[in-house]
Amino acid sequence: MSLPSCAISCVTAICAQAGIICLCGGDGLERTADTCVKHACSLPEAIAFRNITETTCQTPVRDESKRFIVMVVLVVAMAGVMLVGRLAYKQFFSVMGRLDSADWSILAATLVCLPSIAVNVNMAIHGLGKDIWGISPHDLILFGLYFYVIQILYIVLMGLIKISLTLFYLTLFPGRTIRTLLWGTVCFHAVFTFVFAMVAIFQCLPVSYQRAKYDLQELKLANAHCMDINASGWSNAAITLASDVWLIGIPLSQIRKLRLHWKKKVGATLMFLTGAGVTIVSILRLQSIRFYANTTNPTRDQFDIVWYSTIEVGVGLICTCMPAMRLVLDHVAPQIFGSSRRGRDGKQSTQPSSSSSQNQFAFTTIESNTIETRAHVKAWGAHQDTRLERLERTVGALVDRLDEQSRDQGNATTTVLQSRTEERPPAEPNPAPVILIREAATDAGVSPPGQFDSLPSSVSDVISAGLVTSSTARSLLKLFRVHYGRWVRFSEQISTEGLLSQVRKSSLLLCSVLLIAVRHTTQELADELAPRLFREAKSLVSKALLVVPQPAEHFQAILILSLWSTTIGQQPLSIDGWLLTGYALQQGFASACFPDPGKLGPGQEIEQSYIDAWCLWNHLCVAHLQYCVGTRRPAMLNQDHVDRCSHLLETGSLKNYEARMVAEVKLYWVIYTKCCPQSNRVDLQDARVALQNWKKEWASLFDEPRSQFLQMGFHFAHLLAYYQSARSPQSLMDASIILEMIDLASTIINLAMDTTDDRTRHLTDHIYHLVTFSALTLCRLVHMYEDQLRIANVDVDCLDCLVTKLVTWFRSIGLPCHAAHLLSDIVSSQFQKLRPNYVPADAAASTATHYNLTVLDASPLPSDVGFYPDLIGSELFDVNEGMTSWPQWS
């Protein structure tokens, strides 16, 4: 190989007549010549000159390729284990049971990482870490190709890693401002990655020049030109470093806003600072960029930039997986890695994973203890104090009287034959339940407890009494916390043992938790335990109503029994959720459990306990208003109470779920006041305006996950308003509104069935009441206006088919003790009465017809109207009940 012609003048000027051999003296002449050649020649020609010079001088060849391969293997092993652990845990063992957006982003990075590993290894095999004069011409060309590819892969990898980390932050911080910044960061990284990937691809034109410039035998330079690659590399590195600092600064800026003890804030800060590892590697990588695309010994001088870039990618992948690894380790070895908390007895307890794998473990544990549990059940029998039994009977009678009075005041469905349109003079308001109960308690000589934490040792619960074993209780508690814990604000940071100790402070709370959880085990165990737990819960409720004030555990128990009362023993409202929530709210007004938000000073730090208390309050309000709407009974709340529910939004501490609860309180207040007022006279225009104003206020939540429940509530509000109006003799409804009612009912049913997932069987019973009401209304509308609907080209057969699909869907949810199974019987029974001639369109040809029809077969329903939610009412037992006053089609 001869010297490039452009380099001859440099050699002549430096070495005179001595020739190229004079550059081998080691006195700095070779650097002078190298600098001269860089200015006089193109970079490929300068590389060729360096190769010839060092070969002539027989300079020893340095080789770092083996060290590089070892580093790649170690980084791949560490990052690979964490990536597989994270993705497997999220997909198969987490509560969600699926990958979120951050996981999909890191999965994409993993897929890009696989070819980058192969490129790195091949780059080392073909010259990376060696001096170019020790590399064959063929290997040098392949090195150039691999180096070109790895630049593009590096940019894409770092972009995906940072997008994944930013998406993870979005799951942590609910504030509107911070989320806007984070979404802006996601967009920035996406654009940045795309732009610099394009720059890397087209840094030289033609693109084939990236490979050809290392062909020292051909030196094909014609018509090839490149941008300032070195400047591009510096700008990429600088922006990358700045974005690293930004991604560390975002979470750290939010630490001070968290309602945590300072020690926990320090721990959270240290966790986020682990991301500084990427920043440190980025800084180290900066110093290697001085040789980027500007060296005559590329295989050796660009070793450092590839070295640090590889480590940077590996550390980035590891850092994004670290938050999930705590859950993985906790799941694999909870005794070793579980978060521990020291209880009052000084013993350590471990925190379990919050993953859905707890379900499998819990099922196994429950089944393994079934025999032991049955033995305890057979021995069940608790000594009852005579005085408490007498008080229990007194309160039971009082509750019955309150229920009768409230039904007479707000509901005209106490008997099947009573007219729905009968006008009655307004009744005198009854005393609030809490007042009557307090009077009864005072007359009975019951005194409030002095301390909540010092319960008498004689007080027993279902565990100490032998109804449920400790191991079964722990397993059931795990199930409850996974599916319902956030409703009652159970901490995710405490171990199951620690939580069980807290729950056992209230016998009623423990019984309520186990009662709801047992329906998610096996039908055999549910049949065994549920009736006994239900009776015990009713007994404990009667006693609890005699004690004032009550601790937070009491309000948690009331909420549990209210939200899922339909499912308990398949006896809807056998525990009166309206009465229980009304009592809890009345007592909560004066309870120290719910501190006055008006007493918070400006800038005062809000403790997590405060947020938990008011979220619990909001949930009580939602439950109470749902019962007020469903049973048409008066609310214990007023506008001021409802407005108070939204004060937590101002703190910026609420997540999507918690903000949705505030929105539901406001929605059901609109439904209660505008769509089903106590006068039963609905102003449709006023109701529509109020609902549209509500939707404008909460429009942002409609773009968030699980927004279908807000949509269902919004459609239900319109449907209920129209339904109430249709029952009025002064109704101004016309055909367009009837068609809209059909559309609303169909939409609600489809929203319910189309969003089915693992959470479906864990929804509150009110959701199933709402869907059932929609189905029954749809049946009644089709029954009443079938001829007119067919003339209007409405597909009546499709509507009938939708109802049968709903019945099938209801019966696929959970165990037979689930609310959906009872409601499927109700819908099926009413459908057969109102649509007796229904036959599927493919009855003659399809063998599936028999199945479709038998879906509607159901056992006779109890004729006691009190057995059913008032939202459904006595209309089940008379085809035309309440429909004689419905408007004519016009």
C-alpha positions, 0 to 999 in steps of 0.5 A: 500500500502506497502513501496517499498523495496528499500526505507526501508533502507533510512527510517531505516537510517533516522528514526531508530526505529521511523518508517515512522512517523518521517518524518512528523515532518517538520524538513527537514527529509522528504527532506533527505528521498526523496533524499535518495529514489530517489538514491536508487529507480526508479522514480515510486518507489520514487513516490509511497514512496512520496505518502505513506509518505504524506498520512500517515502524512495527509499533506494538498492537494493543488489544482491549477486545477481550476486556470489552467482551467480558464487560458486555457479558456482565452487563447483559447478564445483570440487565437481562435478569432484571428485565426478565424479572420485571416483565414476567412479574408485571405480566403474570404476578402483578395485581394488574396482570398486564404490562403498562406503557412503561413496561411496553417501552422497556420491552421495546428497548429490550428488543432493540438491545438484542441486536446491539449485543450481537453488534457489540460482540462482532465489533470486538471480534473485528477490531474494536479495542485494537490498533488499526495496524493490527487489523486486516483490511476486511476486519476494518471494513466490518468494524466500520459497518458495525460502528455505524449500526451501533451509533443508531441503536444507541440513540434509539435505546437511550430514547426508549429507556428515558421514555420508559422512565418518564412513563413510570413517573406518570404513575407516581405523580398525579398533579396536573402540572407535573403530569403536563411536564412529564408528558412534555418530556415524553414528547421531547425524548420521542422527537429527540430520538427520531431526529438524532437517529435520522442524523446518525443514519444520514450523517454521510451521503451516500450512506454506503460511504460509512462502510467504504471510508474504512476500505483503505485499499480502494479509498472511494472518495468520489462524491462523498460528503459528511456533516460535522459528525464530531459536532453532532456527537457533542450536541447529542451527548450534551443534550443527553446529559441535560435530560439525565439531570432533568429526569433526576430533578423531576422526582426530587422536586416532588419529594417535598410535596409528599406527605411522608415522614422525613426518613421516608423522604430520604429513602425516596430521594436515595431511590431516585438518585440511583438514576444518577448512575446513568448521569455519571456514566454520561459524564465519563462518556463525554471525555471520550467524544473528543476522538469521535469521528476525528481520529486516525486510529478509530478501532482503538481511540473509539473504544472508550466511547463504545465502552461507556455507551454500552455501560450507559445503556446497561445502567439505564436498563437496570435503573428503570427496573429497580423499582419493580425489583423490590416487588419481584424479590418480595414475591420470590422470597418475602421472608428475606426481602419483604418490607419489614415493620416493627410492631408493638411486640417488637417482632419483625413482620414481612410485607407481602407483594401486592401482586395478583399471585397472592390470589393463588397463594391465598386459594392454596392456603384456604383450601389447605386449611378447610378441614381445620376451619370446618372443625372450628365451625362445628365448635362455633359458639360464643358466650353472649352477655345477657345485657348485650343481647337485650340491647341488640334486640332493642336496636334491631327493633329500632332499625326496623322502625327507622327503615319503615319510616324512611320508606314511607317518607321517600318511597312508594314501593312498599307493596306491590299494589301501591300506585307509583303516581299517588300524590302524598303530602310531604311527611314530617322529617324523621329524626336522623338515625344517629339521634334516635340511636344515641337516645336509645343507647343513653336510655340503655345506659351504654357509655362511650369507650374511653380509648380505642386502642385499649379494647377489653381483653374479653372482647372476642372476634371470629378468630379467637372465637374459633369461627375462622383460623388465623391462617385462613384469616390471613389468606382472606385478608390478602385477597381483600387487600388486593381487590378492595384495600384501596376503598378502605385505605388499607396501607400497602406498606404494612405486612399482612401480619401487621394489617391483621393486627390493626384489623383485629382492633375492630371485631366488626371490621375483621368480620366484614373483611372476611365476609367479602373476601370469602366469596372469592375462594371456593363455593364450598367454603363460601357456603360454609362460612358466609352465612355464619359470618353474615349473622355475626356481622349483623350482630356486631353492627347492632352492638356497634350502633350503641357506641359513640364515638367510634374509631376509623375501623368502624367507618371502614367496616360500615363502608364495606358492608354498604358497598357489597351488601347485595352479595352477602348471602344473596339477600340485597339490602338485608343490611340496610346500606342507606341506614348504615352510611347515613349513621356513619356520616352523621357520626362522622360530622363530629368525629375526630377521625375526619379533621376539619379541612378549614383548620389547615393553615396555608402551606401546612404539610398534609399528612398521609393519614389526613388524605386517607381519612378524607378519601374514606369520607368521600367513599362513604358519601359515594355509597350513601348517595348511591343508596339515596338514588337507588332507594329514593330516600332522603340524603343525610348530606347537603351541598356544603358536605358535597363541596367539602369532598373536593377539597383534597383536589387542591392539595394535588395529592390525589391519583386518578382513582381518588379523583374519580371518587370525588367526581362520582360524589358530585355526579350522584349529588346531581342525580339525587337533586336533579334526576330523581328529586324527592318530589318525583317531578323531574325538570328535564332541561334543568337536569340536562344542564346540570349534567353537562356542567358536571361533564365539563368540570370533570372532562379531564378524567374521561381521558384517564384509565377506567373512565368507563365507570364515569361514562356509565354513571353519566348515561345512567343519570340521563336514563334515570331522569327520563325514566322518572319523567316518563312515570309522571302524568305531566310528562312532556316526553316524545319519541326522540327521548324514548329512542334516546333512552333505548340508546342510553340503556344499550350503551350502559350494557355494552360499556359493562360487557366490553370492558370486562377484565380481572376486576369485573367481579370485584366491582361494587354492587351498585355497578351491577344494580345500574346495569340491571336497571338499564336492562329492565328499562330496555325490556320495558321500553321494547315491550311498550313501544315495539310496534312503533320501534319497528316502524322507526327501523329500530332493530328490536331483535338486536335489543333482545339479543343484547339482553340475553347476552347480558344474562349470560355475562352476568352468570359468568362472573365469580361464584354463584354467591356473586350479585351478578348471578342474582341479578341475572335471574331478575333480568331473565325473569322480567325478560321472559314476562315482557318478551315471551315471544322472543326467538333468536333470528337463527333459531331454525339453523343454529344449534346454539339456539337451545343454549340461547333460550336456556340462558333465560331459564331461571328459578322462581324469584322470591315474591317478597318485594323487600328482597330486591333493591328499590331501584328495581322494585315491585315492577318485577311482578306485574308486566304493566305495573307503573307503565299505564301513565307512560307517554304515548309515542308521538 
